[in-house]
Amino acid sequence: MSETRYTDQHEWIRLDGDEATVGITRYAAESLGDVVFVELPAAGKAIAAGGEAAVVESVKAASDIYAPASGTVSASNAALEAAPAKVNEDPEGEGWFFKLKGVNRDEFAGLMDAAAYKTFVDGL
Amino acid sequence: MTDDTLRRTPLYALHLELGGKMVPFAGYEMPVQYPAGILKEHLHTREKAGLFDVSHMGQGFLSGDVNALERVTPADVAGLKDGMQRYGLLLTPEGTIKDDFMFSRLAGEADLYLVVNAGGKEADFAYIDAALKGAAKVTPRFDRALLALQGPAAEAVLARHAPGVADLTFMKVIRATVAGAPAIVSRTGYTGEDGFEISVAGADAEKVARALLGAPEVLPIGLGARDSLRLEAGLCLYGHDIDDTVDPAEAALLWSIGKRRREAKDFPGAEKTLGGVAARKLVGIRPEGRAPAREGAEIVKDGRIIGKVTSGGFGPSLNAPVAMGYVETAFAADGTAVELMVRGRPLPAAVGKLPFVPHNYRR
């Protein structure tokens, strides 16, 4: 069974067994506008929670994507290279950015759940 | 976030109604995009037509000995024929670029109609007044609205509301009635496409905008797509690609200097601007791959910094990143391989011809 958490930087992280998938939320995708390029981390890269993990470029600007929790990159979404618009079309599904192994469970547990994130976004 | 000091154009309420995402720009609250988004707005303008609110720009009329404007611009003002508009540079006393602007001689009228950039409009007009020492004087008309209708369908759309405009060719300007409102209509724009700029009284702006938006070919277009359109068209943005640190030669804008002015060398900085080889030059740059290089990115050749990107982003019509920037003149030739520093890493790129997308003007 998978479990999803959210950061105040509008990333989501879905833990499924011992691997987690990371992307940006619909709110983030809508704020960025049309995504035209995504720079993804290489597999094997260890990233600390809050560390710069990826870059997403919209027509207007570049934004850093941070790791929601510490872990080691196990895969990145190569489909985004040819089709970055997937980030806008399906940000919390096909538009995922990268996967992490060895995720720090305490950090994960400390993130917002769906209800808390919704409250957070509603207050923005 | 709201800022009480920001000004609004007469179309502010319409922008909100259309779902515009408002951002601060040059002291105004302006729509950066509408719900369609920058990519669609950009592509739609190149395919059909887009309506832009550019009422933040500075309109005014110069009256008196209007040809005295040549004291602050190297453009040929005296030679501008009735019914024509022209691009000009406003120069500092040192001959660097204080702003760029459009000026028009409306048929049968003594005054020149001016449009300067939004960011420095008060300062520009004060500067012109001071330099002309009473020979001529600007009457600012910041109360007027300015709409741009751009794209291949612009003529057909505008002609439905303003018979006669189809006869205009590029850079012509007339007084006309648009959707019942008295207007100044010029066949110009800032997208590289055919199109018109339409100046109307602020009170008429919404009526005219609604009439044009009523056409099935027309979408409202925000500042985001305006920027990507002009960048693909190789058109300079003041404060980014040109400013008071560069002269017309460096900015590759010598074409805007009238032939008579070039021979007379009678404008600020003429000796330097016309004197020889500029140390650096504004060029187009095509990054390889899909990663855009943004304003400020260093341009590197053989490990040495040779320049800086002044505008950079993604060109939706090219489906590729595009940039403009200054390089040392030795590296300004088309096809010169360079590298752009993006997030600390060199990104391969090549100097490329401007415009990136061919201009589609009605000659």
Interface residues (C-beta under 8 A of the other chain):
Chain A: G33 D34 V36 F37 E39 V55 E57 S58 V59 K60 A61 A62 E81 P84 N88
Chain B: V32 Q33 G37 I38 L39 K40 H42 G224 A225 D227 S228 R290 A291 P292 R294 G313 F314 P316 P321 R343
